[in-house]
Amino acid sequence: MTWSEFKRIFRKKYISERYYDDKEKEFYELKMGSMTNEEYTRKFLELLRYVPYLKEEKTKTHRFISGLLVAFKDRIEFDEPTSLEEAIQ
């Protein structure tokens, strides 16, 4: 059995679908608010694993930027990042 198979079977048996739905919702509702840049980035990347269908860099980058404070958002959009990594930097 591969690690991927084990994780899939484990999740199916022990973690409810509702849990994943809640994490996905949390991802889409994530806003920086009073978090630091590091906290927001860490939380974003942590929740990103619950939306595995988000494959395109452009989509991930736009979602990351949309949750930032306006001051950060404007500065990052001005630089026109082409990847999530560039936006985080």
N, C-alpha and C positions, 0 to 999 in steps of 0.2 A: 504494500500500500504506500502510495506517495504521500508527502506532507500535504499537498493540496487536497487529495482525497480525504485524508484524515480530518483536516479543518472543515471541509464541506459537511462531512457526516456528523462531526461533533457539533457544529453550529445548528444543523438541522434538528438534532436530537435535544440539545440543551439550551439553545437560545431561541426565543420566540421571534416570529416574523414581526410582531408589534415592536419589539426592541429595535430592529433594523429600520422600521418605518419611522420611529421616533428619532433615531439618529440622523436619518436622511432629512427629516423635517428640520432638525436642529442645524444641520449643515446649511440648508437654504435660507434659514432665518438668522444665521450668524452675522452679527454686526460687531464692529470693534468696540464701540461705546467707550467705557473707561479702561479697557485693557491696554496693556503696552503693545508695541509692535510685536515683540517676541511672543507674548501670550496669545495674541490674535493669530499669528502665523502658526504657532504650535497647535492651537485648537482647530484651525482650518485644516491643517494637514492630518490631524487625528480624525476628523470627521470625513475627510475626503475618501477614506477607505470604505465608507458606507454607501458611496455612490460610484461603484465600479464601472458603471456605464458611461461615466464622464471620461472620455478618452482624449478628446481634442484639447491641446494646449490652450488654444484661444478661448474655449469655453471655461476652462479652469481659471485662466488668467482673469477673464471678465468677472467671474464669480468672486474671486479673491478681491479684486479692486472694488467691486460693488459694496462690500462690507466695510470698507475703510472709512475713516473720517474724511470729510470733504477736503480738508487741507492736504492730506496724504494722497487722496484719490486724484485731485487735480494735478499734483506734481508727477505722479506715476503715469497717468494717462498722457501727459505732455511728452514723456520719454518714449511712449509707444512700445512697451515691452512686447516681445514676440513669444515669450514663454512664461510659465508660472515662476520659474526660478529667477528670471530677470525682474519680474514684478516684486518678488520678495526681497531681492537685493536692493 
